[in-house]
Amino acid sequence: MKNKTLIYSDLSKNQLQHLKEYYIQTKVNSMSNEELKEFVLEIISHQINDTIGKEEEMEAWVEMSDFFGEKFEIIILEMQTKYKNDGNLQDIEVDPQKLRQELLEKNSIETEKLDMWDD
């Protein structure tokens, strides 16, 4: 008789949540400092660089502002001076759906999708 393969629906919502938390803690604890830095760099880079539309751009702006604090305005002025010949100001009025589709296509081409349960 063949054993049944367990799947997520075999667990209660609470059990699944505990399993996920256990996985996260175990995964993070197993990573080296270099792996952690690479992972965080990838996440933050995606979060800040791949913004789409005004709402996400504003969220990235607030995050950067919070991080830099009082230095933020000085940094902005430095960027404006350093890159003053770049021309036009940002035109945030873009088609978010089109950009999302382009990002999805880019991500599917550049990286293989990994199952979170594969390690």
Backbone as a printed PyTorch tensor [residue, N CA C, xyz], in Angstrom:
tensor([[[  0.8350,  -1.1800,   0.0000],
         [  0.0000,   0.0000,   0.0000],
         [  0.8830,   1.2470,   0.0000]],

        [[  0.5730,   2.1690,  -0.8630],
         [  1.3670,   3.3750,  -1.0320],
         [  1.0290,   4.3880,   0.0600]],

        [[  2.0680,   4.9830,   0.6560],
         [  1.8550,   6.0150,   1.6640],
         [  1.3630,   7.3070,   1.0110]],

        [[  0.4620,   7.9640,   1.7210],
         [ -0.0750,   9.2310,   1.2250],
         [  0.9610,  10.3300,   1.4530]],

        [[  1.1920,  11.1380,   0.4420],
         [  2.0850,  12.2760,   0.5790],
         [  1.3390,  13.3900,   1.2900]],

        [[  1.9830,  13.9450,   2.2990],
         [  1.3590,  15.0340,   3.0480],
         [  1.4040,  16.3180,   2.2370]],

        [[  0.3440,  17.0990,   2.3370],
         [  0.2970,  18.4100,   1.7040],
         [ -0.2120,  19.4260,   2.7210]],

        [[ -0.1240,  20.6990,   2.3640],
         [ -0.4590,  21.7520,   3.3210],
         [ -1.8810,  21.6550,   3.8550]],

        [[ -2.8060,  21.1410,   3.0720],
         [ -4.1910,  21.0640,   3.5270],
         [ -4.4130,  19.9740,   4.5790]],

        [[ -3.3800,  19.1540,   4.8180],
         [ -3.4630,  18.1500,   5.8770],
         [ -3.2460,  18.7690,   7.2540]],

        [[ -2.8180,  20.0150,   7.2890],
         [ -2.5640,  20.7100,   8.5450],
         [ -3.6510,  21.7440,   8.8150]],

        [[ -3.8770,  21.9990,  10.0760],
         [ -4.8000,  23.0840,  10.4170],
         [ -4.1050,  24.4090,  10.0940]],

        [[ -4.8580,  25.4820,  10.0810],
         [ -4.2860,  26.7960,   9.7990],
         [ -3.1900,  27.1190,  10.8190]],

        [[ -3.4490,  26.8170,  12.0840],
         [ -2.4860,  27.0700,  13.1550],
         [ -1.2340,  26.2050,  12.9880]],

        [[ -1.4120,  24.9450,  12.6610],
         [ -0.2750,  24.0520,  12.4590],
         [  0.5830,  24.5120,  11.2790]],

        [[ -0.0700,  24.9110,  10.2040],
         [  0.6400,  25.3920,   9.0300],
         [  1.4190,  26.6700,   9.3520]],

        [[  0.8150,  27.5550,  10.1330],
         [  1.4890,  28.7890,  10.5140],
         [  2.7370,  28.4860,  11.3490]],

        [[  2.6180,  27.5320,  12.2900],
         [  3.7730,  27.1420,  13.1020],
         [  4.8640,  26.4880,  12.2510]],

        [[  4.4570,  25.6730,  11.2890],
         [  5.4200,  25.0540,  10.3850],
         [  6.1720,  26.1180,   9.5890]],

        [[  5.4490,  27.1010,   9.0860],
         [  6.0780,  28.1850,   8.3210],
         [  7.0680,  28.9650,   9.1890]],

        [[  6.6640,  29.2820,  10.4100],
         [  7.5540,  30.0060,  11.3230],
         [  8.8070,  29.1810,  11.6290]],

        [[  8.6220,  27.8850,  11.8330],
         [  9.7520,  26.9920,  12.0850],
         [ 10.6850,  26.9680,  10.8830]],

        [[ 10.1200,  26.8780,   9.6900],
         [ 10.9160,  26.8930,   8.4550],
         [ 11.7110,  28.1910,   8.3460]],

        [[ 11.0560,  29.3290,   8.5650],
         [ 11.7220,  30.6310,   8.4530],
         [ 12.8960,  30.7020,   9.4180]],

        [[ 12.6550,  30.3640,  10.6810],
         [ 13.7190,  30.4240,  11.6880],
         [ 14.8650,  29.4730,  11.3430]],

        [[ 14.5350,  28.2600,  10.9470],
         [ 15.5540,  27.2790,  10.6140],
         [ 16.3420,  27.7140,   9.3850]],

        [[ 15.6640,  28.2160,   8.3850],
         [ 16.3190,  28.6700,   7.1590],
         [ 17.2630,  29.8260,   7.4490]],

        [[ 16.7980,  30.8390,   8.1780],
         [ 17.6290,  31.9930,   8.5030],
         [ 18.8240,  31.5630,   9.3450]],

        [[ 18.6040,  30.7170,  10.3440],
         [ 19.6970,  30.2610,  11.2030],
         [ 20.7380,  29.4430,  10.4520]],

        [[ 20.3390,  28.8060,   9.3630],
         [ 21.2730,  27.9830,   8.5990],
         [ 22.1020,  28.8030,   7.6040]],

        [[ 21.7250,  30.0610,   7.3860],
         [ 22.4180,  30.8980,   6.4050],
         [ 23.6330,  31.5670,   7.0310]],

        [[ 24.6890,  31.6750,   6.2280],
         [ 25.8880,  32.3890,   6.6760],
         [ 25.6130,  33.8950,   6.6100]],

        [[ 26.4940,  34.6740,   7.2300],
         [ 26.3450,  36.1310,   7.1640],
         [ 26.3570,  36.6210,   5.7240]],

        [[ 27.1950,  36.0430,   4.8950],
         [ 27.2690,  36.4550,   3.4920],
         [ 25.9590,  36.1200,   2.7690]],

        [[ 25.4210,  34.9390,   3.0140],
         [ 24.1430,  34.5580,   2.4030],
         [ 23.0190,  35.4890,   2.8660]],

        [[ 23.0160,  35.8250,   4.1460],
         [ 22.0050,  36.7440,   4.6720],
         [ 22.1120,  38.1090,   4.0140]],

        [[ 23.3330,  38.6170,   3.8790],
         [ 23.5330,  39.9170,   3.2390],
         [ 23.0540,  39.8950,   1.7850]],

        [[ 23.3990,  38.8370,   1.0620],
         [ 22.9680,  38.7170,  -0.3340],
         [ 21.4470,  38.6690,  -0.4350]],

        [[ 20.8330,  37.9130,   0.4520],
         [ 19.3750,  37.7770,   0.4520],
         [ 18.7030,  39.1130,   0.7520]],

        [[ 19.1800,  39.8020,   1.7750],
         [ 18.6040,  41.0990,   2.1430],
         [ 18.8240,  42.1080,   1.0320]],

        [[ 20.0100,  42.1050,   0.4130],
         [ 20.2850,  43.0160,  -0.6990],
         [ 19.2950,  42.7850,  -1.8420]],

        [[ 19.0420,  41.5270,  -2.1510],
         [ 18.1000,  41.1910,  -3.2150],
         [ 16.6810,  41.6810,  -2.8840]],

        [[ 16.2500,  41.4750,  -1.6550],
         [ 14.9060,  41.8770,  -1.2430],
         [ 14.7550,  43.3910,  -1.2600]],

        [[ 15.7090,  44.0970,  -0.6580],
         [ 15.6290,  45.5580,  -0.6100],
         [ 15.7470,  46.1460,  -2.0090]],

        [[ 16.6340,  45.6030,  -2.8120],
         [ 16.7930,  46.0830,  -4.1810],
         [ 15.4880,  45.9440,  -4.9600]],

        [[ 14.8650,  44.7910,  -4.8470],
         [ 13.5810,  44.5750,  -5.5260],
         [ 12.5210,  45.5330,  -4.9880]],

        [[ 12.4740,  45.6950,  -3.6810],
         [ 11.4710,  46.5450,  -3.0420],
         [ 11.6260,  48.0050,  -3.4620]],

        [[ 12.8420,  48.4930,  -3.6020],
         [ 13.0840,  49.8980,  -3.9130],
         [ 13.1540,  50.1380,  -5.4210]],

        [[ 13.8490,  49.2980,  -6.1530],
         [ 14.0680,  49.5410,  -7.5880],
         [ 12.9060,  49.1300,  -8.4830]],

        [[ 12.1200,  48.1690,  -8.0630],
         [ 11.0540,  47.6690,  -8.9250],
         [  9.6900,  48.2480,  -8.5610]],

        [[  9.6840,  49.5150,  -8.1350],
         [  8.4230,  50.1570,  -7.7940],
         [  7.6470,  50.4580,  -9.0640]],

        [[  6.3370,  50.3780,  -8.9450],
         [  5.4610,  50.6340, -10.0800],
         [  4.3600,  51.5660,  -9.6230]],

        [[  4.2470,  52.6900, -10.2860],
         [  3.1690,  53.6200,  -9.9750],
         [  3.4930,  54.5180,  -8.7920]],

        [[  2.6480,  55.4770,  -8.6000],
         [  2.8600,  56.4920,  -7.5690],
         [  2.8390,  55.9220,  -6.1570]],

        [[  1.9290,  55.0120,  -5.8840],
         [  1.7860,  54.4820,  -4.5250],
         [  3.0490,  53.7370,  -4.0850]],

        [[  3.5460,  52.8470,  -4.9260],
         [  4.7520,  52.1040,  -4.5710],
         [  5.9700,  53.0130,  -4.5380]],

        [[  6.0260,  53.9830,  -5.4560],
         [  7.1370,  54.9340,  -5.4640],
         [  7.1330,  55.7430,  -4.1700]],

        [[  5.9460,  56.1130,  -3.7070],
         [  5.8360,  56.8670,  -2.4720],
         [  6.2510,  56.0230,  -1.2770]],

        [[  5.9070,  54.7430,  -1.2660],
         [  6.3260,  53.8470,  -0.1860],
         [  7.8520,  53.7470,  -0.1340]],

        [[  8.4880,  53.6280,  -1.2970],
         [  9.9510,  53.5710,  -1.3540],
         [ 10.5520,  54.8900,  -0.8630]],

        [[  9.9280,  56.0040,  -1.2500],
         [ 10.3950,  57.3230,  -0.8400],
         [ 10.3430,  57.4600,   0.6870]],

        [[  9.2380,  57.0350,   1.2810],
         [  9.0730,  57.1210,   2.7360],
         [ 10.1110,  56.2300,   3.4300]],

        [[ 10.3450,  55.0410,   2.9030],
         [ 11.3290,  54.1500,   3.4950],
         [ 12.7250,  54.7680,   3.4540]],

        [[ 13.0870,  55.3460,   2.3030],
         [ 14.3910,  55.9940,   2.1900],
         [ 14.4820,  57.1920,   3.1300]],

        [[ 13.4160,  57.9690,   3.2090],
         [ 13.3880,  59.1300,   4.0900],
         [ 13.5560,  58.7260,   5.5470]],

        [[ 12.8620,  57.6820,   5.9530],
         [ 12.9760,  57.1940,   7.3220],
         [ 14.3990,  56.7110,   7.6160]],

        [[ 15.0010,  56.0480,   6.6500],
         [ 16.3320,  55.4980,   6.8480],
         [ 17.3830,  56.6030,   6.9680]],

        [[ 17.3390,  57.5630,   6.0460],
         [ 18.3500,  58.6210,   6.0300],
         [ 18.0740,  59.7240,   7.0480]],

        [[ 16.8230,  59.8470,   7.4770],
         [ 16.4660,  60.8420,   8.4850],
         [ 16.7890,  62.2560,   8.0500]],

        [[ 17.4660,  62.9990,   8.9190],
         [ 17.7720,  64.4040,   8.6560],
         [ 18.7210,  64.5880,   7.4740]],

        [[ 19.4630,  63.5650,   7.1160],
         [ 20.4110,  63.6420,   6.0040],
         [ 19.7220,  63.5310,   4.6370]],

        [[ 18.4580,  63.1450,   4.6250],
         [ 17.7660,  62.8460,   3.3730],
         [ 17.7660,  64.0360,   2.4160]],

        [[ 17.4310,  65.2140,   2.9130],
         [ 17.3700,  66.3920,   2.0500],
         [ 18.7440,  66.7090,   1.4620]],

        [[ 19.7880,  66.5830,   2.2640],
         [ 21.1510,  66.8380,   1.7820],
         [ 21.5170,  65.8370,   0.6890]],

        [[ 21.1620,  64.5850,   0.8980],
         [ 21.4490,  63.5450,  -0.0950],
         [ 20.7080,  63.8380,  -1.3910]],

        [[ 19.4590,  64.2550,  -1.2940],
         [ 18.6860,  64.5940,  -2.4880],
         [ 19.3500,  65.7350,  -3.2440]],

        [[ 19.7460,  66.7820,  -2.5280],
         [ 20.4130,  67.9250,  -3.1630],
         [ 21.7160,  67.4910,  -3.8330]],

        [[ 22.4640,  66.6050,  -3.1920],
         [ 23.6870,  66.0760,  -3.8010],
         [ 23.3810,  65.3100,  -5.0890]],

        [[ 22.3360,  64.5060,  -5.0690],
         [ 21.9500,  63.7450,  -6.2620],
         [ 21.5220,  64.6820,  -7.3930]],

        [[ 20.7570,  65.7100,  -7.0440],
         [ 20.3120,  66.6710,  -8.0570],
         [ 21.5020,  67.3970,  -8.6720]],

        [[ 22.4940,  67.7380,  -7.8540],
         [ 23.6820,  68.4200,  -8.3560],
         [ 24.5380,  67.4850,  -9.1920]],

        [[ 24.7840,  66.3110,  -8.6770],
         [ 25.6410,  65.3390,  -9.3530],
         [ 25.0760,  64.9140, -10.7050]],

        [[ 23.7540,  64.7770, -10.7800],
         [ 23.1180,  64.2800, -12.0030],
         [ 22.2390,  65.3400, -12.6460]],

        [[ 22.6400,  66.6140, -12.5560],
         [ 21.8080,  67.7000, -13.0660],
         [ 21.6350,  67.6630, -14.5760]],

        [[ 22.5320,  67.0550, -15.2900],
         [ 22.4460,  67.0090, -16.7500],
         [ 21.6030,  65.8510, -17.2610]],

        [[ 20.9680,  65.1350, -16.3600],
         [ 20.1640,  63.9850, -16.7660],
         [ 18.8470,  64.3830, -17.4080]],

        [[ 18.4860,  65.6330, -17.3590],
         [ 17.2980,  66.0770, -18.0740],
         [ 16.0450,  66.1260, -17.2450]],

        [[ 14.9950,  65.5490, -17.7970],
         [ 13.6410,  65.6950, -17.2670],
         [ 13.4570,  65.0810, -15.8900]],

        [[ 12.4790,  65.6150, -15.1760],
         [ 12.0540,  65.0320, -13.9140],
         [ 11.2930,  63.7560, -14.1980]],

        [[ 11.1570,  62.9340, -13.1940],
         [ 10.4620,  61.6630, -13.3530],
         [  9.0100,  61.8770, -13.7500]],

        [[  8.5810,  61.1150, -14.7260],
         [  7.1690,  61.0870, -15.1020],
         [  6.5990,  59.7960, -14.5370]],

        [[  5.9080,  59.9060, -13.4340],
         [  5.3790,  58.7300, -12.7430],
         [  4.0770,  58.2460, -13.3860]],

        [[  3.5360,  59.0010, -14.2930],
         [  2.2850,  58.6120, -14.9540],
         [  2.5800,  57.5420, -16.0030]],

        [[  2.7030,  56.3070, -15.5620],
         [  2.9530,  55.1830, -16.4430],
         [  1.8660,  54.1500, -16.2390]],

        [[  1.7930,  53.2200, -17.1540],
         [  0.7870,  52.1650, -17.0680],
         [  1.2950,  51.0680, -16.1260]],

        [[  0.7690,  51.0300, -14.8850],
         [  1.2630,  50.0540, -13.9160],
         [  1.0990,  48.6070, -14.3730]],

        [[  0.0150,  48.3250, -15.0710],
         [ -0.2210,  46.9560, -15.5210],
         [  0.8510,  46.5330, -16.5340]],

        [[  1.2030,  47.4420, -17.4220],
         [  2.2260,  47.1380, -18.4260],
         [  3.5760,  46.8990, -17.7530]],

        [[  3.9270,  47.7450, -16.7800],
         [  5.1950,  47.5830, -16.0780],
         [  5.2320,  46.2910, -15.2750]],

        [[  4.1240,  45.9610, -14.6290],
         [  4.0620,  44.7000, -13.8760],
         [  4.2700,  43.5080, -14.8160]],

        [[  3.6400,  43.5540, -15.9740],
         [  3.7870,  42.4680, -16.9360],
         [  5.2430,  42.3500, -17.3920]],

        [[  5.8890,  43.5000, -17.6610],
         [  7.2870,  43.4850, -18.0730],
         [  8.1710,  42.9020, -16.9780]],

        [[  7.9010,  43.2730, -15.7200],
         [  8.6880,  42.7410, -14.6020],
         [  8.4770,  41.2390, -14.4450]],

        [[  7.2390,  40.7890, -14.5940],
         [  6.9630,  39.3570, -14.4940],
         [  7.7100,  38.5860, -15.5760]],

        [[  7.6920,  39.1220, -16.7980],
         [  8.4010,  38.4710, -17.8920],
         [  9.9040,  38.4730, -17.6390]],

        [[ 10.4280,  39.6010, -17.1720],
         [ 11.8560,  39.7130, -16.8720],
         [ 12.2490,  38.7180, -15.7910]],

        [[ 11.4670,  38.6480, -14.7210],
         [ 11.7760,  37.7400, -13.6150],
         [ 11.6820,  36.2850, -14.0360]],

        [[ 10.7270,  35.9460, -14.8830],
         [ 10.5830,  34.5520, -15.2830],
         [ 11.7110,  34.1290, -16.2170]],

        [[ 12.2560,  35.0710, -16.9760],
         [ 13.3630,  34.7490, -17.8700],
         [ 14.6640,  34.6500, -17.0950]],

        [[ 14.9070,  35.5950, -16.1830],
         [ 16.1810,  35.6870, -15.4800],
         [ 16.3700,  34.6420, -14.3900]],

        [[ 15.3010,  34.2600, -13.7210],
         [ 15.4620,  33.3410, -12.5940],
         [ 14.4800,  32.1940, -12.7000]],

        [[ 14.9150,  31.0660, -12.1940],
         [ 14.0050,  29.9410, -12.1050],
         [ 13.1760,  30.1040, -10.8520]],

        [[ 11.9310,  29.7130, -10.9300],
         [ 11.0880,  29.7630,  -9.7490],
         [ 11.4160,  28.5680,  -8.8720]],

        [[ 11.7200,  28.8750,  -7.6050],
         [ 12.0480,  27.8300,  -6.6530],
         [ 10.8860,  27.6140,  -5.7140]],

        [[ 10.6270,  26.3790,  -5.4440],
         [  9.5960,  26.0420,  -4.4790],
         [ 10.1470,  26.3240,  -3.0980]],

        [[  9.3520,  27.0230,  -2.2590],
         [  9.8370,  27.3730,  -0.9390],
         [ 10.1550,  26.1640,  -0.0880]],

        [[  9.6650,  25.0130,  -0.4680],
         [  9.9120,  23.8140,   0.3250],
         [ 11.1640,  23.0900,  -0.1340]],

        [[ 11.6960,  23.4430,  -1.3100],
         [ 12.9360,  22.8420,  -1.7860],
         [ 14.1070,  23.5590,  -1.1380]],

        [[ 15.0710,  22.8310,  -0.7350],
         [ 16.2350,  23.4480,  -0.0930],
         [ 17.5030,  22.8160,  -0.5540]]])
